[in-house]
Amino acid sequence: MDFNEIKNRIDAIGANAITISYIETNEENDELFDVFVNVWPNKNVKKSFETIVVKTETSLEKAENISQRLSNSLGRYYKNVKYTGHEA
């Protein structure tokens, strides 16, 4: 998914808070990771968010790189962007 697609999806959801992170694709293989963006449309509802899957089954190095670049880029457009990195 490219940056414009991600930004359009965030705009459609409405972004009060955004987190960017990556997690192992599955428990059996800790060498592949999925990168995703969680978007909270309403800051009053802490458990209600939508997930945008950015990249699937990529290496740890690429997942970190994509997540950090995405965090920096989205931070130029939205206030509450947080890079959370690897989720265990």
N, C-alpha and C positions, 0 to 999 in steps of 0.2 A: 504494500500500500504506500503510495507516495504522500508527501507532506500536504499537498493541497487537498487530497481526499481525506486525510486525517483532520485537517483544519475545518473542512466543510462538515464533517460528522460532528465535531465538537460544537461548531456553531449551531447546528440543527438541534443538538441536545440542550445547549445552554450551559455555560461553564462557570460555576462558582468555585470549583476546586478541581484540580487535575493532578494525578500522580502517574509517573512513568516508572515501570519496573520490568523485570524479566524473571522467569521461573523455569525450572527444568521441564522439558516437554513431557516426560513421564518418569516415574520413580525408578524404573529399571535402567535407564540410560541417563547418566548425569553429564553427558557431553553435549547434549542438544538443548537449546533454550528457546522459549517463546517470549517475544517482547510485546507488551501491551500497555494501553493507556486507560486508566479509570477516570471517568468524568462524573462529577457530582453536579447535577443540574440545580439542586436546591440545598443551600448550606444548612437549612434547618432540619433536613432529613439525612442523618449521618449514614444510614445503612442503605440508602437508595442511590445506586450509581449504575452507570452503563460502562461496559468494557469494550474497547476497540482493540482488536488483535492487529498488530502492526506487522509482525514477522514471526514465522513459525520455523521450528527446527533449524536453528542457526547455532554457530559456535559461541562459546562464552565470550570470546574476544569481540566478535561482531555484535552480540547482544548488548554488551557494555557500551560499545561505540555508538550503536544506533540509539540506545536509551539516553546517553549523555547529549548527543547532538540534538535529538528530539526535544529534550528538556530545555536546552539553550534556545532552540528555534521557537518553541511554543511560548517560552518566557518573554519573548518580544511582543507577543500578541495578547497574552492573558496574564493576569496578576498572580493568581494562586496556583502556580505550577511547582510541583515538588518532585524531585528525582529521588526515588526510594531505592533504586538499584536492585540487587538480587533479593528475591523473597524466598525464604526457606520453607 
